[in-house]
């Protein structure tokens, strides 16, 4: 990652290739620190403007997509990438079951709550290890 970037560095004026490099650096960190015996997901960056979606994990295609234009700071990109990696690590059957159960109450979904909590924890670890 770029040395002049800090957790609260704004992404507003950063070049696309630098933001993409950050996402892939975080995904690489996840691969090394949050390992799985499963086939690794593909990581995509989608530059379409999103109103509410920061990222998503598609368990059907085993793909993580991050939407940088909705993010404001470096820390947000790191958190989203780790959050979606956590979904990759979660049990697919449980994800499907909880999606049905909490269809209208996503904020109460235990799968989502776990991903939020773990992403916070691992974002701090990533930032500390990368001296951000």
N, CA, C and O of each residue as an XYZ file, in Angstrom:
528
protein
N       0.840     -1.177      0.000
C       0.000      0.000      0.000
C       0.886      1.241      0.000
O       2.030      1.198      0.453
N       0.358      2.328     -0.503
C       1.081      3.587     -0.558
C       1.382      4.076      0.862
O       0.495      4.066      1.716
N       2.612      4.500      1.122
C       2.995      4.936      2.462
C       2.279      6.202      2.907
O       2.025      6.385      4.098
N       1.950      7.082      1.958
C       1.315      8.344      2.350
C      -0.174      8.187      2.668
O      -0.821      9.146      3.091
N      -0.713      7.001      2.471
C      -2.120      6.758      2.774
C      -2.251      6.369      4.242
O      -1.432      5.632      4.792
N      -3.296      6.883      4.847
C      -3.624      6.527      6.226
C      -5.073      6.065      6.256
O      -5.798      6.204      5.272
N      -5.483      5.523      7.373
C      -6.846      4.987      7.472
C      -7.913      6.012      7.101
O      -8.958      5.659      6.555
N      -7.648      7.268      7.397
C      -8.653      8.297      7.117
C      -8.352      9.102      5.849
O      -8.971     10.140      5.614
N      -7.414      8.632      5.039
C      -7.124      9.298      3.769
C      -8.350      9.232      2.867
O      -8.940      8.169      2.679
N      -8.719     10.367      2.319
C      -9.864     10.423      1.410
C      -9.517      9.737      0.094
O      -8.393      9.837     -0.397
N     -10.487      9.050     -0.458
C     -10.310      8.400     -1.755
C     -10.687      9.326     -2.907
O     -10.488      8.985     -4.073
N     -11.215     10.458     -2.588
C     -11.793     11.345     -3.602
C     -10.850     11.657     -4.760
O     -11.272     11.666     -5.917
N      -9.589     11.910     -4.461
C      -8.655     12.319     -5.512
C      -7.635     11.231     -5.844
O      -6.659     11.489     -6.549
N      -7.857     10.035     -5.346
C      -6.917      8.949     -5.622
C      -7.183      8.342     -6.994
O      -8.322      8.293     -7.458
N      -6.124      7.887     -7.628
C      -6.244      7.274     -8.948
C      -6.886      5.892     -8.829
O      -6.716      5.193     -7.830
N      -7.623      5.518     -9.868
C      -8.292      4.215     -9.883
C      -7.314      3.074     -9.652
O      -7.596      2.151     -8.888
N      -6.167      3.139    -10.311
C      -5.220      2.027    -10.192
C      -4.686      1.911     -8.767
O      -4.367      0.809     -8.321
N      -4.584      3.026     -8.047
C      -4.132      2.975     -6.653
C      -5.209      2.374     -5.750
O      -4.902      1.608     -4.837
N      -6.453      2.719     -6.005
C      -7.558      2.145     -5.237
C      -7.671      0.654     -5.529
O      -7.874     -0.146     -4.615
N      -7.540      0.282     -6.790
C      -7.575     -1.139     -7.153
C      -6.434     -1.888     -6.481
O      -6.625     -3.006     -6.003
N      -5.270     -1.294     -6.442
C      -4.116     -1.904     -5.789
C      -4.395     -2.140     -4.302
O      -4.018     -3.172     -3.746
N      -5.053     -1.177     -3.671
C      -5.426     -1.320     -2.261
C      -6.364     -2.501     -2.067
O      -6.143     -3.319     -1.174
N      -7.402     -2.607     -2.882
C      -8.362     -3.711     -2.756
C      -7.639     -5.049     -2.898
O      -7.867     -5.963     -2.105
N      -6.776     -5.171     -3.895
C      -6.066     -6.436     -4.112
C      -5.048     -6.717     -3.016
O      -4.794     -7.876     -2.685
N      -4.461     -5.660     -2.451
C      -3.543     -5.843     -1.330
C      -4.297     -6.397     -0.122
O      -3.813     -7.306      0.552
N      -5.469     -5.855      0.148
C      -6.280     -6.329      1.272
C      -6.734     -7.771      1.019
O      -6.698     -8.597      1.931
N      -7.157     -8.076     -0.200
C      -7.574     -9.443     -0.528
C      -6.409    -10.415     -0.351
O      -6.597    -11.532      0.133
N      -5.223     -9.996     -0.737
C      -4.031    -10.821     -0.553
C      -3.757    -11.039      0.935
O      -3.400    -12.139      1.357
N      -3.928     -9.982      1.718
C      -3.768    -10.093      3.169
C      -4.778    -11.094      3.735
O      -4.437    -11.928      4.574
N      -6.009    -11.001      3.271
C      -7.054    -11.943      3.721
C      -6.665    -13.375      3.368
O      -6.816    -14.282      4.187
N      -6.173    -13.575      2.169
C      -5.779    -14.901      1.720
C      -4.714    -15.491      2.654
O      -4.729    -16.690      2.936
N      -3.805    -14.659      3.127
C      -2.719    -15.116      3.986
C      -3.094    -15.196      5.461
O      -2.492    -15.964      6.210
N      -4.081    -14.412      5.885
C      -4.414    -14.334      7.307
C      -5.762    -14.945      7.674
O      -5.986    -15.305      8.829
N      -6.651    -15.062      6.706
C      -7.985    -15.614      6.939
C      -8.185    -16.749      5.945
O      -9.062    -16.702      5.082
N      -7.361    -17.750      6.088
C      -7.291    -18.797      5.072
C      -8.479    -19.760      5.119
O      -9.216    -19.849      6.101
N      -8.615    -20.460      4.022
C      -9.683    -21.427      3.853
C      -9.168    -22.547      2.954
O      -8.266    -22.345      2.141
N      -9.753    -23.721      3.115
C      -9.414    -24.836      2.235
C     -10.244    -24.804      0.961
O     -10.028    -25.598      0.045
N     -11.198    -23.875      0.914
C     -12.058    -23.739     -0.260
C     -11.314    -23.034     -1.385
O     -10.295    -22.379     -1.163
N     -11.840    -23.181     -2.590
C     -11.278    -22.462     -3.733
C     -11.414    -20.959     -3.472
O     -12.489    -20.485     -3.104
N     -10.337    -20.224     -3.661
C     -10.346    -18.789     -3.370
C     -11.309    -18.046     -4.293
O     -11.472    -18.410     -5.458
N     -11.941    -17.005     -3.763
C     -12.865    -16.238     -4.605
C     -12.121    -15.334     -5.583
O     -10.979    -14.941     -5.346
N     -12.784    -15.020     -6.669
C     -12.280    -13.980     -7.565
C     -12.672    -12.649     -6.940
O     -13.745    -12.523     -6.349
N     -11.803    -11.667     -7.073
C     -12.076    -10.339     -6.518
C     -12.185     -9.355     -7.673
O     -11.290     -9.245     -8.511
N     -13.305     -8.644     -7.693
C     -13.591     -7.676     -8.755
C     -13.775     -6.294     -8.155
O     -14.171     -6.145     -6.999
N     -13.481     -5.291     -8.964
C     -13.751     -3.908     -8.604
C     -14.693     -3.367     -9.664
O     -14.388     -3.398    -10.856
N     -15.837     -2.872     -9.220
C     -16.851     -2.371    -10.143
C     -16.956     -0.858     -9.958
O     -17.277     -0.379     -8.871
N     -16.685     -0.120    -11.017
C     -16.649      1.340    -10.940
C     -18.002      1.993    -11.200
O     -18.077      3.213    -11.340
N     -19.067      1.208    -11.268
C     -20.400      1.823    -11.387
C     -20.759      2.484    -10.062
O     -20.427      1.973     -8.992
N     -21.421      3.593    -10.142
C     -21.844      4.300     -8.939
C     -22.946      3.504     -8.236
O     -23.926      3.103     -8.863
N     -22.781      3.282     -6.948
C     -23.769      2.577     -6.140
C     -24.338      3.541     -5.112
O     -23.643      4.436     -4.632
N     -25.603      3.352     -4.782
C     -26.219      4.223     -3.782
C     -26.139      3.639     -2.378
O     -26.045      4.378     -1.398
N     -26.177      2.290     -2.279
C     -26.209      1.685     -0.951
C     -25.286      0.482     -0.793
O     -25.026      0.065      0.335
N     -24.795     -0.074     -1.859
C     -24.008     -1.298     -1.782
C     -22.507     -0.973     -1.838
O     -22.016     -0.388     -2.803
N     -21.801     -1.369     -0.780
C     -20.360     -1.130     -0.700
C     -19.569     -2.274     -1.324
O     -18.490     -2.081     -1.883
N     -20.135     -3.458     -1.212
C     -19.500     -4.647     -1.754
C     -20.452     -5.813     -1.612
O     -21.477     -5.718     -0.937
N     -20.100     -6.921     -2.259
C     -20.942     -8.104     -2.121
C     -20.137     -9.357     -2.398
O     -19.149     -9.351     -3.132
N     -20.601    -10.433     -1.779
C     -20.025    -11.740     -2.042
C     -21.103    -12.585     -2.705
O     -22.190    -12.759     -2.156
N     -20.801    -13.101     -3.871
C     -21.722    -13.969     -4.602
C     -21.239    -15.401     -4.402
O     -20.276    -15.833     -5.036
N     -21.913    -16.137     -3.517
C     -21.492    -17.504     -3.212
C     -21.736    -18.449     -4.379
O     -21.085    -19.490     -4.471
N     -22.657    -18.112     -5.270
C     -22.924    -18.957     -6.426
C     -21.719    -18.997     -7.362
O     -21.332    -20.061     -7.845
N     -21.128    -17.820     -7.614
C     -19.977    -17.728     -8.508
C     -18.646    -17.612     -7.754
O     -17.581    -17.558     -8.369
N     -18.717    -17.574     -6.417
C     -17.531    -17.419     -5.573
C     -16.737    -16.176     -5.990
O     -15.551    -16.243     -6.311
N     -17.443    -15.037     -5.969
C     -16.837    -13.767     -6.376
C     -17.129    -12.665     -5.358
O     -18.240    -12.540     -4.844
N     -16.116    -11.890     -5.095
C     -16.240    -10.705     -4.254
C     -16.169     -9.487     -5.170
O     -15.273     -9.385     -6.009
N     -17.117     -8.566     -5.006
C     -17.102     -7.328     -5.771
C     -17.082     -6.158     -4.791
O     -17.871     -6.108     -3.848
N     -16.174     -5.226     -5.030
C     -16.081     -4.008     -4.220
C     -16.441     -2.836     -5.123
O     -15.994     -2.762     -6.268
N     -17.261     -1.912     -4.591
C     -17.711     -0.731     -5.330
C     -17.031      0.511     -4.733
O     -17.558      1.099     -3.789
N     -15.886      0.914     -5.259
C     -15.103      2.002     -4.653
C     -15.770      3.375     -4.646
O     -15.511      4.168     -3.741
N     -16.616      3.677     -5.620
C     -17.148      5.039     -5.716
C     -18.049      5.433     -4.551
O     -18.273      6.624     -4.331
N     -18.565      4.476     -3.807
C     -19.407      4.801     -2.657
C     -18.565      5.001     -1.389
O     -19.048      5.561     -0.405
N     -17.334      4.554     -1.413
C     -16.458      4.658     -0.251
C     -15.843      6.047     -0.148
O     -15.602      6.709     -1.158
N     -15.592      6.478      1.079
C     -15.008      7.792      1.296
C     -13.535      7.733      1.685
O     -12.741      8.566      1.248
N     -13.166      6.739      2.515
C     -11.812      6.690      3.063
C     -11.151      5.341      2.798
O     -11.813      4.353      2.477
N      -9.846      5.329      2.938
C      -9.063      4.104      2.803
C      -9.606      3.023      3.743
O      -9.778      1.874      3.337
N      -9.873      3.388      4.981
C     -10.358      2.413      5.956
C     -11.667      1.763      5.495
O     -11.893      0.583      5.762
N     -12.521      2.509      4.814
C     -13.795      1.967      4.329
C     -13.560      0.851      3.305
O     -14.215     -0.190      3.351
N     -12.628      1.076      2.390
C     -12.308      0.070      1.366
C     -11.758     -1.191      2.031
O     -12.130     -2.307      1.669
N     -10.869     -1.002      3.004
C     -10.277     -2.133      3.716
C     -11.370     -2.925      4.421
O     -11.428     -4.149      4.312
N     -12.233     -2.223      5.141
C     -13.311     -2.870      5.881
C     -14.242     -3.646      4.949
O     -14.603     -4.783      5.250
N     -14.627     -3.059      3.842
C     -15.538     -3.733      2.910
C     -14.899     -4.985      2.326
O     -15.544     -6.030      2.243
N     -13.645     -4.888      1.924
C     -12.976     -6.043      1.335
C     -12.899     -7.186      2.342
O     -13.169     -8.337      2.000
N     -12.534     -6.871      3.572
C     -12.467     -7.902      4.616
C     -13.868     -8.428      4.928
O     -14.051     -9.633      5.097
N     -14.838     -7.552      5.005
C     -16.229     -7.952      5.279
C     -16.697     -8.991      4.257
O     -17.265    -10.018      4.625
N     -16.459     -8.723      3.002
C     -16.889     -9.664      1.962
C     -16.076    -10.956      2.012
O     -16.595    -12.028      1.699
N     -14.818    -10.862      2.399
C     -13.995    -12.075      2.563
C     -14.566    -12.939      3.691
O     -14.573    -14.166      3.591
N     -15.038    -12.308      4.750
C     -15.671    -13.047      5.855
C     -16.877    -13.819      5.325
O     -17.079    -14.975      5.698
N     -17.679    -13.197      4.463
C     -18.822    -13.911      3.875
C     -18.344    -15.134      3.089
O     -18.986    -16.184      3.124
N     -17.226    -15.003      2.387
C     -16.655    -16.143      1.667
C     -16.338    -17.289      2.638
O     -16.521    -18.458      2.298
N     -15.868    -16.957      3.833
C     -15.494    -17.974      4.815
C     -16.700    -18.612      5.513
O     -16.601    -19.718      6.045
N     -17.823    -17.917      5.506
C     -19.014    -18.427      6.188
C     -19.634    -19.593      5.423
O     -19.435    -19.752      4.219
N     -20.385    -20.395      6.155
C     -21.045    -21.562      5.578
C     -22.148    -21.127      4.606
O     -23.059    -20.388      4.980
N     -22.057    -21.586      3.373
C     -23.008    -21.175      2.325
C     -24.432    -21.563      2.677
O     -25.358    -20.781      2.459
N     -24.621    -22.754      3.216
C     -25.983    -23.189      3.581
C     -26.586    -22.261      4.633
O     -27.767    -21.919      4.574
N     -25.762    -21.864      5.587
C     -26.250    -20.956      6.629
C     -26.544    -19.567      6.048
O     -27.511    -18.917      6.445
N     -25.716    -19.123      5.117
C     -25.963    -17.835      4.461
C     -27.323    -17.862      3.771
O     -28.115    -16.930      3.915
N     -27.591    -18.921      3.028
C     -28.858    -19.060      2.300
C     -30.037    -19.082      3.268
O     -31.041    -18.402      3.056
N     -29.903    -19.868      4.325
C     -30.980    -19.974      5.321
C     -31.263    -18.626      5.979
O     -32.418    -18.222      6.109
N     -30.204    -17.938      6.392
C     -30.376    -16.649      7.083
C     -30.880    -15.561      6.126
O     -31.612    -14.666      6.548
N     -30.497    -15.627      4.847
C     -31.021    -14.657      3.878
C     -32.528    -14.767      3.773
O     -33.226    -13.757      3.675
N     -33.035    -15.998      3.795
C     -34.488    -16.203      3.724
C     -35.150    -15.718      4.998
O     -36.153    -15.006      4.951
N     -34.593    -16.100      6.137
C     -35.173    -15.746      7.437
C     -35.174    -14.240      7.677
O     -36.139    -13.693      8.211
N     -34.100    -13.577      7.287
C     -33.941    -12.142      7.562
C     -34.064    -11.287      6.310
O     -33.463    -10.217      6.218
N     -34.837    -11.759      5.360
C     -34.991    -11.079      4.075
C     -35.338     -9.593      4.231
O     -34.812     -8.745      3.510
N     -36.217     -9.295      5.169
C     -36.665     -7.915      5.355
C     -35.983     -7.228      6.540
O     -36.265     -6.068      6.839
N     -35.090     -7.950      7.205
C     -34.396     -7.407      8.384
C     -32.910     -7.715      8.296
O     -32.334     -8.316      9.203
N     -32.302     -7.303      7.204
C     -30.895     -7.618      6.960
C     -30.007     -7.165      8.116
O     -29.017     -7.823      8.438
N     -30.356     -6.058      8.730
C     -29.536     -5.535      9.824
C     -29.566     -6.431     11.068
O     -28.735     -6.270     11.963
N     -30.514     -7.370     11.131
C     -30.594     -8.310     12.251
C     -30.033     -9.686     11.898
O     -29.999    -10.576     12.748
N     -29.600     -9.865     10.674
C     -29.091    -11.157     10.214
C     -27.781    -11.485     10.935
O     -26.814    -10.731     10.825
N     -27.737    -12.609     11.676
C     -26.519    -12.971     12.411
C     -25.287    -13.138     11.507
O     -24.162    -12.877     11.932
N     -25.504    -13.567     10.281
C     -24.395    -13.708      9.332
C     -23.793    -12.335      9.024
O     -22.573    -12.172      8.981
N     -24.660    -11.367      8.816
C     -24.228     -9.993      8.531
C     -23.566     -9.384      9.767
O     -22.531     -8.726      9.661
N     -24.155     -9.602     10.918
C     -23.595     -9.054     12.155
C     -22.213     -9.628     12.440
O     -21.318     -8.911     12.887
N     -22.041    -10.912     12.183
C     -20.732    -11.538     12.365
C     -19.704    -10.925     11.406
O     -18.574    -10.637     11.801
N     -20.101    -10.731     10.156
C     -19.183    -10.145      9.164
C     -18.792     -8.722      9.557
O     -17.634     -8.336      9.398
N     -19.735     -7.944     10.063
C     -19.451     -6.574     10.499
C     -18.443     -6.593     11.653
O     -17.453     -5.861     11.640
N     -18.712     -7.436     12.645
C     -17.847     -7.507     13.825
C     -16.436     -7.968     13.469
O     -15.454     -7.365     13.901
N     -16.338     -9.035     12.684
C     -15.023     -9.555     12.315
C     -14.269     -8.604     11.387
O     -13.048     -8.482     11.481
N     -14.988     -7.936     10.498
C     -14.334     -6.967      9.608
C     -13.720     -5.828     10.418
O     -12.612     -5.384     10.115
N     -14.420     -5.356     11.436
C     -13.859     -4.306     12.298
C     -12.560     -4.790     12.944
O     -11.544     -4.095     12.934
N     -12.619     -5.990     13.502
C     -11.454     -6.572     14.181
C     -10.275     -6.719     13.218
O      -9.158     -6.306     13.529
N     -10.527     -7.304     12.059
C      -9.435     -7.567     11.128
C      -8.978     -6.317     10.379
O      -7.837     -6.254      9.921
N      -9.848     -5.332     10.251
C      -9.433     -4.054      9.667
C      -8.396     -3.403     10.575
O      -7.389     -2.882     10.097
N      -8.638     -3.431     11.874
C      -7.669     -2.884     12.826
C      -6.341     -3.626     12.718
O      -5.273     -3.014     12.738
N      -6.418     -4.948     12.605
C      -5.201     -5.758     12.499
C      -4.450     -5.427     11.203
O      -3.230     -5.260     11.209
N      -5.185     -5.336     10.106
C      -4.568     -4.989      8.822
C      -3.883     -3.626      8.911
O      -2.737     -3.477      8.487
N      -4.575     -2.647      9.455
C      -4.023     -1.303      9.558
C      -2.774     -1.277     10.447
O      -1.798     -0.593     10.137
N      -2.813     -2.020     11.541
C      -1.662     -2.077     12.436
C      -0.469     -2.728     11.742
O       0.653     -2.230     11.834
N      -0.707     -3.832     11.053
C       0.377     -4.537     10.371
C       0.947     -3.733      9.214
O       2.123     -3.867      8.874
N       0.121     -2.908      8.619
C       0.568     -2.094      7.482
C       0.854     -0.652      7.902
O       1.020      0.233      7.062
N       0.907     -0.435      9.212
C       1.247      0.866      9.813
C       0.462      2.031      9.216
O       1.027      3.044      8.805
N      -0.848      1.856      9.182
C      -1.712      2.900      8.647
C      -2.258      3.741      9.783
O      -3.014      4.683      9.546
